[in-house]
């Protein structure tokens, strides 16, 4: 059967990398069942476009028009839309209408379209629920001029077919409600269940009516906060068994009445006092929560759901082969886990233009999420928190000068509360007593009265702190010492974690192919010892890029998947991926082991020391800036500094600090933009002739405090805005702008100073705008004279810095004069696009260089590698991706920034492909900064 899989399109808020990970499971399951797979998506960062995942790819926006074109062109037999998020669900409904009209004889797989449409129609769904006796929130449909006195306030305003809660809001009075009702407007109001608990059930059902519940998930934030923005825990911690069972039965019955085939997500609101619950909604597809449930339980929801959608019943559906090599395991069982998993959302408020005072609401604005595993809630929570915010929950610098309001429904409220002593009287009003007590438990072990005289020499004290769920960074802040000092004291005293399984079958039975683990300081059990013996000793450790966020998103996971695929048949590919991103494809235990921990100094060093991996290779080159930072921290520790690819590389140190890098470029006789290090006082006293310029505050991380200034007045305004409530920077770097220059990117691979593979692309936008926020066009096959000058510059830099592995170079061409902007000594965010548009498999070549460098003799170096990378029959390269252009994607329905505010700091959430310049220019214009269907 020829199956068209409709993807979710470019990464956006509400429909991000989690749908790509689910989609990869779908593609894999379809291929394993023997079907010819055609995927429709133009997400240039997508793993689904990687050779080997689909037979054919169509790099176009997954719209109805493009779907119909694909159906005709490829003579499609069936359409699979359940893995494409809201985009796929909407397409399924429209396609079924066209099929019913005889437009094509293809069929829609999965849940009947009429039921999908019913689940999305708020008014119709409410009527269906009441008619069938399901507990439902009270609703009122109102139009302009209607009497509003029967409304209860506060009320939630919702519309049909929303994405990420994008068209919902809360009204507090009749006057606010009237303001929403304009001429010819119909609005649905819902009873707002303030501070009720939101509970989600992930359900699977086959075509014969058999069903099961994979996971029940409890939201820590109250009803009214979008589940994508809420902290979530599974198994549920504060809900009584009777209520939990009743909601589970209700979710299974609802899935049956809606004739769900495959997976769905049912959301409830539950009142702690009355124990009453109501159904909020159902997502009749794989949802954002599905990937968290998959990773939290270890149950491959996407893989099993695909088999069910193809018509298998649970008796025939099986788990993926690698979970139990040797025999197929039936999928018809509910996971029984003996650990706790917590999700914490990632926000990029500065990039999206939000104030720090913005409260969480029904409109989703998170761009990613981290996951933490533990034997206790506090351990799992602190792991996820530490990763999401990239700092300790005890770090006082983050909350200095900020007011604390216990009524704020904000994730950061918890940190502020803990900083103030975690007292009962100051506790966040929305935080349940159970969670309040557990989080107070994080604070207590570091109270001064509990600390012995020589804490770093006390085994019992350090063990107690680690069992309490504290990170080395937390302990270091509490004791006033360095993190490395805490870590090395633990190692000296042999205070190590055990590695426990994320086991779908519970503590009694470990599947022979189990490949996902987490670190725990609970007493080492028999299960832990079995796992320790079963884990293959890896020769490579791969650092992921962490949770998705603006500037470090899906494209890095795709690059790493490409690199790991190159080594899948090699003995040296025995690998452990260290990452805590539940939405990443790389965190699916398949051909490699996964350690669900933050790729940090503590977690990597513990694994190296405990498993004796000092001779292994650490692959940090595909982990974005987090990978570089972790490698540099490891290079300062005694346990890991000798590892292959860890020793403090000179090319890394010379490229990480911009003013040092510029001096290195001058030694190589290369031009750099005029720049100057200034104090804050000198910055404020600049004259007008210093502008336009780019200002980089030295305290800025990830480009957050980088901005473009046209005048002194603009500089003063931006400094006032950025420094409000924060420590002033010690200095800044001023870079004189080259206003009319054209920017080029070189994504390449160096082999000990020799450029062995490269792509060349041109930025299609003003020099002041971050490359991620403009169009991009591949120029590898036709560089032209100026492109050749850029490549000559790249060879000089690779040789001069002795670069080894993947890198990204950014230069400016100012009327024929080449200026070097920066070098990222790792895979850049544009590598995924460059690979698709040029056909040069950069990540694969990078993996060869890093892990097989002894075979790369001079004779093989360039031509042989390029030929290997571009051999279509070997890599199934999709020729219709060659020469495509990339445009940025802005989640404009959520952003508060305007298109004309684009500058050196990136705020696009994703990117998509087009085949002509006109489309790219249209997408980049201000009037097109809107959601694309």
Phi, psi and omega in degrees: 000138177265117188245128173266121176260121180270118180277178183268352179084200184299149178298129179214165177293126182098346183205073192248216187296338181297330179283335174291318179297317177295320180297325178296319176299321179298311181301317182295316180295320179298317180293321179296333178276001174090015182267152174274122190252127174242125182249136179250105175197148177241029177280107186291347179264003190284137171296331184296340177273356179292134177307135179104348182263326174228154178288322179221147176234145176241104186278066179227158176305131182286070178260170178299316181300314181289328177295315179296320178299318179293321180299319180287315186294325184254008180050057185290137177269326185211152180244130178248113186240357188287346180259007184257023178064204180296327178300314180293321181295316178299319179296321181300315181298314182291321181295321180298321177301318180291321178296321179296333179275001177084018180296324178202158181265014175292158179242155177267126181274144174100210183302135179304142185299326181295329178281325174300316181296321179296319181294339182263344180271105187303314183292314179295323179294318179299317179296318178299316182297314181295317181298326183261008172079019178275141178293126190225146175293144181290138181230156176223125175264121185232149176234170179305129178093350180290155175287126184255009186289343179275356178290145172258135180245147358291155179232150178262130180258126182226157173232167180286158172055044179275156177241115179064030180068019190298335183246028180243155179201173181242132177245144186252349186207169178297322180298318178293323180293318179298324182296335180278340186264098176258180183301136178061030180249138174238127186233139176259121176258142177237149172303128182265117187267077186299126175065017165288162181268134176264130183233136181241142175238129176263116190241142171240142180215139178262177187290344180265003176096000175286139183214162176209161178252116181284319184204147168246128187236131181255127177277129177287324177282150186285168173305138185113336172266126181305139183300331177290339180258359184265151166285138187227144178228143170220141355295164179299141187254332190238008183259130182293154185300322182295316178294319181297317179295319181296318179292322178299313180297321179296319181294321178292320179293320179295318177300324178291314182294332178269003177057040178298135171234119185106226184249153174208164181234123180250130183246132180240157165246134185230134181262123183295329186280305185273345186065016176282146175224153176225154175278130177270309180190171175226133171262108186275054184190176169294132187243180176301324181287341183298320182291322175298315179298320179300310185286327182291325183259340186083002182271124185282078187302313182298319181294314181289318180302322179297317178298320179293320180294330178285355176110358177288151170262173185297334180295333182258337182291140183231161174283160177304145187303323187290345178289335177207073182307137178113327177205147180282134179258134179296150183266357188273075172202154178265130181304140175238097187261148179245027176229175177240136177239137180232137175251134174237129183286157178252128177242142175239064187300319182297320181290326184268356176087022179271150172280153178294349181270356182295129179274152174289144184210193181285350176268116185288141177217007176283151182250355180185189181200150175250158179233140177234138178247144176195167174278346177231159179297315184296325178294311181296317181298313184294326176297312181294319179298311182304321181285318184297319184259355179053040176198165177288149176292346179263003184290111184287338186294331184288335186248007182299136177069006178263134179293153179242125178233111183296348178273350180293127173268083181218143180300322183290347178302324182297316180298316180299319180296315180295321178300332183268013175103001177053044181278150181301319185290342180257002188297145175306132186295333184271355185270122181299151182303324179300312181289327177299315180295320181294320181286332171296330178296333175293326187281322191298319184298341181257013172293141188304326182292343182266353188267123179289173184296319179238077189299325183279002175245009186250105182300314183297320181294312180296321178296319179296320179295318181291323177293333178286352177097015182274140173278161175302324179296321177298313182296318180299317179295319181293327182264349181074036180234182180274147181299319180298325179296318177296314182298313183290332174293318177300314181297320179296324181268003179060042173265093185242158173278165165261159177250110184259155185276145164274090196250116182292347185256005179084185189285345187278345188207128179250123177298142186295335181260016183304130187226012180235135189219165171216159182270139180213146177256014172292164180303135182295118183266176177299322178300314181299319180293323176298317180295317180302320181285328185280332182298123176292142178288111185285150174262347179224139172246127183249124178268121175283174182271005181079189181300149180294138174207167182298128181094344178214074189243216188302330185300328180286323177294321178297317179298319181291322176299317177302314182295318181289327177297330179297332186253011188296333181259010184256142180300331181283357182278003174298107195224156169241128173264127179253111184196152180231036179259108182291345183267001185268142174294328182293344179266019171263117180294109179228266179275358183221162173278153178234128172253111183280077176219158177296135176289079186233170179307310184299309187290320180290316181296321178300315181296317180297313184290315185289325183263001178064050186254027182297339179262001180283172178256130175263117179261097180259355193288348180247015185257024180056204183293331178300321178296317178297313182299319180293318178299316180296322177294319179296327181294342179266354181260152183286334188280340188230357188294339182268357181298148175299130179075015178249328182312140188303096184291131182296325182292334177288311182297328182281345183253346186283330179253122192297318182290326175294318179299317180298322178294323177295321178295321179295326176296329179272008179061039176250146181282145172227155177299148177299130183217163183205132173278129185228151169283167179297323179295316179295324180297319182288340183259015180297149176272168183296332183287357176279352185249154002284149181212161171259130180250128176241110175286131189293342178275353184291141176244137175062028178079007185294326182247049175240131182210159181259137180230131178268339185205169179294321179298320178294322178299312182299318180295317181290323177296317179300318181292316186285329188266356182297119178079008181233159175297134177292146180291154178285338180187182181209159175248122177259126180242119181294127187282143171257092194298319188259013183283158175252134183263138175239147174244136169244115170261125186209182178227128175255146177239091182051044175098000177248130178283109185257343177201147182202160164227153179235130178223155182247134177282134183256068181184174183296151183299332185284346187268138177303138181304330180289346182254011178231174174287166180212139182229129180289135179234019187298316184282337182222072186291329184074174183301319182287325175296321177296324177295323178294317180294324175298318176299318180298316179298320179297317181291315179301317180289316183294322180266357182054051181292136179229114182111188182289151178208167175227128180244134177239125181229161175245135174254108181252090179056047177093346177267128183264125177243132180273124178271304182195163172233126171267117185280045185196177174298133179270168182290342180272359184298321181297315177298313183301322179296314181295315188284332182258335186085356178277117186278078188297318182295320178295317179294320177300320178296319178300315182296316185288326189245352179227032189297337180293337180272347184275078177282170179303324183294329184269339201314293191265298187298317182295320180295316181295320179295318179298319185289332186254011181285102190299319183294334182276318187254001180053043181295133181274108187296334182285359174271342183296134176079004179292153177255154182247139174236149178286156175239126181249128176281073192292335180288347180250326187293150172252355174279150177262158180302323183282001176268001180302138181203209184292340178268128185283141172221009171285147182265344182194193183206152178219163188262146173221158183258005178209156185294327182299318179295319180297314180297322178298317181294332184272351181282154185301320185284358176249014179277065184220170178298136176257129183289000000 
